[in-house]
Amino acid sequence: MKSLNPVSSSRLEDTFALVPSDSIYSGALAANVEQTVNTPTGAEFVVMTATNDYYVNYDTTAAVPTGTISQAGGELNPIIRYVGETNVIHIISPYACYITLGFYKK
């Protein structure tokens, strides 16, 4: 697993990018059907992207929110998160879509 270290461009000193992950998970989400991903051994960070909105919770069920605001459900469209103490990532979307998760270590 690659480290999460930004790499500076030799031409663009003020820009940086992450190296491509060598631990990538991807798949299709059916609308309103939760899926789980076990955090790979040694992973400390995850970079997530999808083709539509999705909700994520860590070590507990994710749900599409309904009604009034509450703590239940999950986080909408997180991009990069620390998952060093997370065993299972729970993902759900109100739409059918595709999702990719790239894992990194420190």
C-alpha positions as CSV (number, residue, x, y, z in Angstrom):
1,M,0.0,0.0,0.0
2,K,1.3,3.4,-1.0
3,S,1.8,6.3,1.4
4,L,-0.4,9.3,1.4
5,N,2.2,11.9,0.4
6,P,1.5,14.7,-1.9
7,V,3.9,14.9,-4.8
8,S,5.0,18.4,-6.1
9,S,5.2,18.9,-9.8
10,S,8.6,20.1,-11.2
11,R,6.8,22.6,-13.4
12,L,4.0,23.8,-11.1
13,E,5.6,24.5,-7.7
14,D,2.3,25.6,-6.1
15,T,0.3,22.4,-7.1
16,F,0.5,18.9,-5.8
17,A,-1.3,15.6,-6.3
18,L,-1.6,12.2,-4.6
19,V,0.3,9.3,-6.1
20,P,-2.1,6.7,-7.5
21,S,-3.2,4.1,-4.9
22,D,-2.2,0.5,-5.4
23,S,-5.1,-0.6,-3.2
24,I,-8.3,0.3,-5.1
25,Y,-11.8,-1.1,-4.5
26,S,-14.6,-0.3,-6.8
27,G,-18.1,-1.5,-7.5
28,A,-21.8,-0.7,-8.2
29,L,-24.2,0.5,-5.6
30,A,-27.9,-0.3,-6.0
31,A,-30.3,2.4,-4.9
32,N,-30.9,2.3,-1.1
33,V,-28.9,-0.9,-0.6
34,E,-26.1,-0.6,1.9
35,Q,-22.7,-2.2,1.1
36,T,-19.7,-2.6,3.3
37,V,-16.0,-2.6,2.7
38,N,-13.5,-4.0,5.2
39,T,-10.7,-1.6,5.7
40,P,-7.5,-3.3,4.4
41,T,-4.8,-4.2,6.8
42,G,-2.4,-1.2,7.2
43,A,-4.7,1.3,5.6
44,E,-4.9,4.7,7.4
45,F,-6.7,6.8,4.7
46,V,-9.3,6.3,2.1
47,V,-10.1,8.5,-0.9
48,M,-13.6,8.0,-2.2
49,T,-15.4,9.1,-5.3
50,A,-18.7,8.1,-6.9
51,T,-20.9,8.9,-9.9
52,N,-23.7,10.2,-7.7
53,D,-24.4,11.1,-4.0
54,Y,-23.6,8.6,-1.4
55,Y,-23.6,8.4,2.4
56,V,-20.8,6.8,4.5
57,N,-20.6,5.6,8.1
58,Y,-17.7,4.0,9.9
59,D,-18.1,0.8,11.9
60,T,-21.9,1.4,12.0
61,T,-24.8,1.2,9.5
62,A,-25.1,3.9,6.9
63,A,-28.6,5.1,5.9
64,V,-30.1,7.6,3.5
65,P,-31.5,10.4,5.6
66,T,-35.3,11.0,5.8
67,G,-37.3,13.6,7.7
68,T,-35.8,15.8,10.4
69,I,-32.0,16.2,11.0
70,S,-30.5,13.6,13.3
71,Q,-27.2,11.8,14.0
72,A,-28.2,8.7,12.1
73,G,-27.4,8.1,8.5
74,G,-23.9,9.0,7.7
75,E,-21.7,11.6,6.0
76,L,-22.6,12.9,2.5
77,N,-20.0,12.4,-0.2
78,P,-16.8,12.4,2.0
79,I,-13.7,12.6,-0.2
80,I,-10.7,11.7,2.0
81,R,-10.9,10.3,5.6
82,Y,-8.7,8.8,8.2
83,V,-9.7,5.2,8.7
84,G,-6.8,3.9,10.7
85,E,-9.1,2.9,13.5
86,T,-12.0,1.8,11.3
87,N,-12.8,-1.9,10.6
88,V,-15.7,-1.6,8.2
89,I,-16.8,1.3,5.9
90,H,-20.6,1.3,5.3
91,I,-21.8,2.9,2.1
92,I,-25.3,3.6,0.7
93,S,-26.8,5.8,-2.0
94,P,-30.3,6.8,-2.8
95,Y,-29.3,6.2,-6.5
96,A,-27.8,3.4,-8.5
97,C,-24.2,4.5,-9.0
98,Y,-20.6,3.4,-9.1
99,I,-18.0,4.1,-6.3
100,T,-14.3,3.8,-6.0
101,L,-12.2,3.7,-2.8
102,G,-8.4,4.1,-2.9
103,F,-6.6,3.2,0.3
104,Y,-3.3,4.7,1.6
105,K,-1.0,4.3,4.6
106,K,0.7,7.2,6.3
